[in-house]
Amino acid sequence: MEENGIPVWQHCIRDCGHCRCCSHQQPMGDLAEKEMDNPTFRSDTVLSDVHLHCPSKRHLMVRLNAVGQPVFLSYFKLLWSTEDLASGKHVREMTTGREQQCRSGDELCDKDRSNVNKEGELNREGVEALLDDDGDLEVVRRPPSASDLQAEDLLRDIVCPVILMKGKEDAFEDEEQECTCSDVVKIEHTMATPLEDVGKQVWRAAFLLADYILFQRDTFRCCSVLELGGGTGITSVIMGTVAKRVYCTDVGEDLLAMCEQNVALNKHLMESGGGEIKVKELDWLKDEFCTDPEAPYSWSEEEIADLLDHCSVIMAADVFYDDDLTDALFRTLYRITHNLRSSCTVYLALEKRLNFTLRHMDVTCEAYSHFRNTLNDLENLQDGKMKYTVEPVKLDFCQFLVYERIEQLELWKIMAEHLT
């Protein structure tokens, strides 16, 4: 992790060829909608787990983006109302709801344990119990119980996105009228992408960070915030409901255009608080802000000065999937915090993703391991200028969006303080 005593992520940025722009792809043409009825996933296709919790409805794409990818519109409902927020009622309701879910979960767990015990008895009889007549491995799968199906139906009654239906000509207009309220977030996104274009999907760690923002609204009220790798912009939109100004950044003109569209779709959420979201380009592989006035989503000198003078919060969600990009992000994080006028707090949300690798012949999580090593390098950094204090955030706060808060999700808080 170190070369000549210097963490790898601190070395000069080199041209590694990584880019999250997908301008090399060709438009899908008029057959795109037909093809999405029977999508074919290639070996490099990435699909967010968030989409697995959509209602059982046929997906309808809204449009094709600039590179020919089908774009969908999803509605994510916040589990509180404005009146409940003012009284604190939503916290009690969420707590009660979670207790009920836990009680239901205990019943399911008891059934699971009984099934596991039965399977365990079979396993103890010998390896032969796991093989079929031809000698192939049989994987025992637990059939869904009635309670499982009931729980799934209950979640689908609550969960958004609400996917538009085909054959309903005015569906889009009806949903537009219904969802211009203060408890619905509208997000345009893709359903599946190549790895280098994953920023156009919605990811679970973004929901986790959004939950934390909503739970700690007073902490972020009237702050100036920078999001790194904002993607579709859902976390910045949530932050924009309480913060004074949010700079939502990423790279790739098509991705930033989608993000800007999502900000426009949710402007009604920020009107009451007077918050502002600015979509800007920020490439971690470059040392400077893009200030070319001819380039879309570039920075003005006034915006850079405003960021460096007033930014007190930096956040990023689910951006740790490539070691080179992780190094580049930490270099960017160090450079920006070093140039800020005041100390700031950094929030990093991520999901540990386990993969079986032929190199290890085992299930590993290399991207997460690299993230933790780099995080340790940051905390142990002694340059006489900055001090970084790292601590994990307990995930026992209320859940305001319906998603599966799995144990692989993590949220880290970093205090970046100037020593001189």
C-alpha atoms as one frame of an Amber mdcrd trajectory, in Angstrom:
protein
   0.000   0.000   0.000   2.997   2.323   0.228   5.817   3.339  -2.084   8.748
   5.168  -0.483   6.639   5.740   2.607   3.847   7.470   0.652   0.365   5.880
   0.330  -0.333   4.785  -3.235  -3.410   6.995  -3.498  -1.236  10.085  -2.850
   1.024   9.546  -5.853   0.624  11.668  -8.961  -2.416  10.815 -11.046  -1.592
   8.810 -14.114  -3.665   8.124 -17.184  -5.094   4.708 -16.317  -7.785   4.774
 -18.983 -10.701   4.486 -16.559 -13.777   6.477 -17.463 -17.399   6.173 -16.433
 -18.613   7.739 -19.675 -20.133   5.329 -22.172 -19.874   7.403 -25.357 -18.446
   4.393 -27.176 -21.794   2.620 -27.175 -24.056   2.691 -30.182 -27.762   3.698
 -30.071 -30.205   0.818 -29.836 -32.571   2.335 -32.380 -36.304   1.750 -32.769
 -36.081  -1.814 -31.475 -34.931  -0.709 -28.003 -38.360  -0.901 -26.388 -39.084
  -4.295 -27.925 -35.714  -5.611 -26.829 -36.305  -4.509 -23.231 -39.264  -6.905
 -23.083 -36.740  -9.739 -23.362 -33.439  -8.227 -22.243 -30.225 -10.103 -22.917
 -27.536  -9.579 -20.299 -23.939  -9.938 -21.421 -21.143 -11.095 -19.160 -20.226
  -7.487 -18.353 -23.794  -6.388 -17.555 -24.375  -4.971 -14.075 -27.849  -4.852
 -12.519 -28.507  -3.051  -9.255 -30.103  -5.115  -6.492 -32.458  -2.204  -5.863
 -34.400  -3.130  -8.994 -35.087  -6.598  -7.631 -37.542  -5.012  -5.166 -39.686
  -3.326  -7.817 -43.386  -4.219  -7.952 -44.368  -7.013 -10.336 -45.207  -4.701
 -13.201 -43.974  -4.537 -16.734 -41.234  -1.966 -17.091 -41.792   0.937 -19.449
 -38.891   2.982 -20.605 -39.372   6.738 -20.719 -36.845   7.513 -23.445 -33.470
   6.672 -24.896 -30.540   8.685 -23.584 -27.832  10.225 -25.749 -25.976   6.914
 -26.113 -29.054   4.825 -26.831 -29.627   3.296 -23.403 -33.260   2.835 -22.259
 -34.115   5.195 -19.390 -36.800   4.425 -16.812 -38.595   6.673 -14.340 -39.063
   5.389 -10.789 -40.881   6.963  -7.859 -39.385   6.440  -4.391 -41.749   7.234
  -1.533 -40.439   8.665   1.731 -42.097   7.033   4.711 -43.181  10.200   6.496
 -45.273  13.261   5.860 -44.443  16.904   6.483 -46.832  17.011   9.445 -45.367
  13.860  10.977 -41.837  15.222  10.556 -42.676  18.360  12.529 -44.145  16.389
  15.421 -41.669  13.545  15.459 -44.522  11.129  14.851 -42.716   9.459  11.958
 -39.918   8.265  14.217 -42.368   6.502  16.530 -44.240   4.970  13.609 -41.046
   3.768  11.968 -39.829   2.264  15.246 -43.135   0.489  15.785 -43.122  -0.760
  12.216 -39.612  -2.113  12.534 -40.495  -3.865  15.782 -43.412  -5.538  14.042
 -41.164  -6.543  11.163 -38.651  -7.945  13.627 -41.361 -10.006  15.305 -42.445
 -11.344  11.930 -38.809 -11.949  11.067 -38.315 -13.967  14.262 -41.152 -16.262
  13.241 -39.542 -16.706   9.828 -36.164 -17.302  11.428 -37.612 -20.030  13.655
 -38.954 -21.779  10.568 -35.641 -21.305   8.798 -33.776 -22.773  11.721 -36.020
 -25.824  11.763 -35.410 -26.305   8.035 -31.684 -25.866   8.501 -31.684 -28.438
  11.295 -33.457 -30.932   9.072 -31.022 -30.277   6.257 -28.142 -30.519   8.697
 -29.284 -33.977   9.776 -29.227 -35.051   6.132 -25.792 -33.554   5.607 -24.373
 -35.439   8.549 -25.359 -38.702   6.889 -22.688 -38.163   4.273 -21.798 -36.358
   1.080 -24.001 -38.747  -0.890 -27.076 -36.952   0.477 -26.106 -33.866  -1.583
 -25.759 -35.702  -4.899 -28.426 -36.808  -7.357 -28.532 -40.113  -9.249 -26.042
 -38.815 -11.832 -23.622 -37.586  -9.207 -24.443 -33.891  -9.720 -24.525 -31.559
  -6.729 -28.015 -30.824  -5.480 -28.521 -27.393  -3.913 -31.282 -27.469  -1.295
 -33.464 -24.396  -1.588 -36.041 -23.380   0.981 -39.471 -23.075  -0.641 -41.228
 -19.759   0.037 -43.635 -20.079   2.919 -47.015 -18.364   3.106 -45.638 -15.862
   5.595 -42.802 -15.025   3.197 -45.262 -14.296   0.420 -47.401 -12.194   2.728
 -44.369 -10.187   3.821 -43.347  -9.711   0.188 -46.829  -8.506  -0.753 -46.790
  -6.096   2.188 -43.478  -4.615   1.103 -44.673  -4.260  -2.445 -47.682  -2.326
  -1.223 -45.325   0.201   0.354 -42.229   0.202  -1.785 -41.513   2.471  -4.700
 -40.512   2.702  -7.562 -43.942   2.779  -9.119 -43.212   1.619 -12.659 -45.396
   2.967 -15.445 -47.601   0.471 -17.284 -47.827  -0.070 -21.019 -51.195   0.404
 -22.646 -52.125   3.341 -20.428 -51.699   6.359 -22.640 -51.983   8.993 -19.954
 -50.034   7.070 -17.290 -47.133   9.480 -17.302 -49.378  12.525 -16.920 -51.403
  10.894 -14.134 -48.284   9.932 -12.191 -46.856  13.421 -12.656 -49.940  14.928
 -11.044 -50.006  12.419  -8.208 -46.321  12.635  -7.326 -45.606  16.349  -7.063
 -45.857  16.032  -3.286 -43.274  16.344  -0.548 -42.879  12.608   0.093 -42.015
  11.267  -3.376 -38.627  11.353  -5.121 -38.667  10.871  -8.902 -35.522   9.440
 -10.458 -34.668   8.645 -14.058 -32.196   5.771 -14.299 -31.136   2.790 -16.347
 -31.929  -0.782 -15.349 -28.634  -2.436 -16.346 -25.299  -1.127 -17.605 -21.724
  -2.121 -18.354 -19.445  -1.817 -15.329 -17.951   1.498 -16.444 -21.422   3.060
 -16.585 -22.874   1.973 -13.237 -23.451   5.572 -12.147 -26.697   5.593 -14.128
 -28.284   3.017 -11.830 -29.698   3.404  -8.318 -27.701   1.624  -5.601 -28.516
   0.501  -2.083 -25.781   2.507  -0.354 -27.326   5.693  -1.778 -30.533   4.819
   0.065 -28.558   4.180   3.250 -26.894   7.585   3.082 -30.242   9.210   2.250
 -31.747   7.578   5.340 -28.964   8.997   7.491 -29.444  12.484   6.034 -33.170
  12.389   6.785 -32.541  11.042  10.283 -29.930  13.741  11.030 -31.696  16.612
   9.266 -30.649  19.188  11.864 -26.993  18.232  11.407 -27.080  19.084   7.705
 -29.469  22.014   7.800 -28.153  25.043   5.888 -24.820  23.326   5.121 -22.829
  23.590   1.919 -22.265  20.044   0.643 -20.157  18.312  -2.018 -21.119  14.884
  -3.343 -18.464  12.863  -5.143 -19.730  10.380  -7.740 -23.346  11.538  -7.458
 -24.625   9.267 -10.243 -28.375   9.679 -10.689 -28.346  12.342  -7.979 -30.777
  10.708  -5.565 -28.609  11.349  -2.484 -27.993  14.961  -3.488 -31.742  15.430
  -3.982 -32.385  14.196  -0.442 -29.587  16.391   0.903 -31.034  19.322  -1.039
 -34.185  19.180   1.074 -32.223  20.405   4.110 -28.867  21.810   2.965 -28.358
  25.330   1.665 -26.350  24.299  -1.383 -25.276  20.936  -2.822 -22.643  20.453
  -5.506 -23.508  17.100  -7.102 -20.520  15.930  -9.143 -19.589  13.109 -11.480
 -18.075  12.649 -14.947 -19.642  11.971 -18.353 -21.909  14.452 -20.088 -24.732
  11.934 -20.545 -24.681  10.919 -16.862 -24.579  14.531 -15.708 -27.492  15.371
 -18.017 -29.509  12.580 -16.386 -28.547  13.873 -12.955 -29.585  17.412 -13.896
 -32.922  16.064 -15.154 -33.490  14.342 -11.798 -32.754  17.567  -9.951 -35.352
  19.316 -12.110 -37.894  16.535 -11.503 -37.552  17.022  -7.736 -37.369  20.803
  -7.474 -40.671  20.737  -5.563 -38.879  18.970  -2.677 -36.400  21.815  -2.242
 -38.769  24.756  -2.613 -39.835  24.824   1.042 -36.267  24.809   2.389 -34.794
  27.048  -0.271 -32.036  24.541  -1.050 -30.065  24.587  -4.296 -28.379  21.762
  -6.205 -25.694  22.439  -8.802 -24.642  19.594 -11.100 -20.948  19.833 -11.938
 -18.190  17.768 -13.489 -15.475  16.574 -11.133 -13.039  14.025 -12.519 -11.024
  12.270  -9.811  -8.316  11.516 -12.364  -7.571  15.215 -12.816  -5.929  17.578
 -10.357  -8.007  20.637 -11.190 -11.639  21.617 -11.489 -12.931  21.922 -15.051
 -13.238  25.668 -15.681 -13.557  25.664 -19.473 -16.630  27.831 -20.162 -17.246
  25.869 -23.372 -17.445  22.552 -21.515 -20.842  21.493 -20.137 -21.104  21.326
 -16.338 -17.849  23.231 -15.815 -17.119  25.361 -12.750 -16.937  29.121 -12.560
 -14.268  30.741 -10.411 -17.032  31.999  -8.108 -18.407  28.472  -7.615 -14.980
  27.064  -6.789 -14.420  29.859  -4.287 -17.849  29.249  -2.751 -17.125  25.538
  -2.389 -13.718  26.048  -0.774 -14.968  28.810   1.523 -18.178  27.220   2.769
 -18.194  23.439   2.225 -18.565  21.608   5.548 -19.829  18.197   4.353 -18.511
  15.830   1.676 -20.329  12.608   0.844 -20.083   9.642  -1.515 -22.201   6.499
  -1.893 -21.321   3.196  -3.525 -18.297   4.381  -5.479 -15.760   1.827  -4.234
 -15.736  -0.891  -6.872 -12.420  -0.283  -8.674  -9.051   0.023  -6.928  -7.658
   2.712  -9.235 -10.794   4.823  -8.866 -10.703   4.316  -5.086  -7.152   5.660
  -5.025  -8.199   8.567  -7.244 -11.146   9.396  -4.982  -8.970   9.507  -1.877
  -6.464  11.734  -3.652  -9.336  14.049  -4.615 -10.690  13.915  -1.085  -7.299
  14.838   0.360  -6.772  17.673  -2.112 -10.192  19.228  -1.524 -10.178  18.938
   2.268  -6.658  20.389   2.323  -7.863  23.443   0.366 -11.071  24.043   2.330
 -11.120  27.098   4.540 -12.555  25.137   7.483 -12.674  21.585   8.746 -15.341
  19.315   7.328 -17.040  15.956   7.816 -16.941  13.223   5.182 -19.574  10.467
   4.902 -18.817   7.355   2.835 -21.541   4.743   2.273 -20.821   1.452   0.569
 -21.860  -2.143   0.161 -19.416  -5.011   0.515 -19.855  -7.237  -2.519 -18.581
 -10.789  -2.268 -17.228 -12.507  -5.382 -15.701 -15.883  -6.099 -12.319 -15.406
  -7.757 -10.267 -18.004  -9.598  -7.103 -16.334  -8.340  -8.029 -17.093  -4.728
 -10.362 -20.039  -5.400 -12.490 -18.538  -2.660 -15.139 -15.915  -1.984 -13.400
 -12.572  -1.510 -14.203  -8.879  -1.369 -11.097  -7.313  -2.868 -12.591  -3.894
  -3.655 -13.732  -3.548  -0.042 -10.379  -4.705   1.314  -8.627  -2.085  -0.789
 -11.068   0.558   0.448 -10.382  -0.314   4.098  -6.615  -0.297   3.571  -6.803
   3.093   1.885  -9.058   4.395   4.637  -6.476   3.293   7.189  -3.751   5.068
   5.201  -5.790   8.252   5.341  -6.319   8.000   9.086  -2.633   7.298   9.709
  -1.461  10.077   7.412   0.980  12.450   9.122   1.767  15.368   6.878   1.635
  18.098   9.514  -1.275  19.758   7.677  -4.354  17.559   8.067  -5.703  15.147
  10.647  -8.331  12.555   9.689 -10.380  10.772  12.346 -12.323   7.763  11.049
 -15.239   6.017  12.737 -18.053   3.701  11.585 -21.647   4.875  11.927 -24.070
   2.483  13.605 -26.898   1.545  11.260 -29.618   1.631  13.892 -31.252   4.824
  12.617 -34.733   4.895  11.106 -35.348   3.710   7.579 -37.205   6.305   5.528
 -36.947   4.478   2.198 -37.977   0.898   1.605 -35.006  -1.236   0.614 -33.170
  -4.194   2.080 -30.702  -2.867   4.639 -28.420  -5.857   4.444 -25.502  -6.482
   6.771 -23.020  -5.783   3.971 -23.934  -2.082   4.016 -21.608   0.293   5.856
 -21.430   4.012   6.584 -18.176   5.705   7.599 -17.696   9.156   9.104 -14.408
  11.009   8.673 -13.523  14.225  10.490 -11.055  16.225   8.398  -9.332  18.893
  10.518  -6.641  21.439   9.666  -3.597  21.329  11.929  -2.233  24.708  10.904
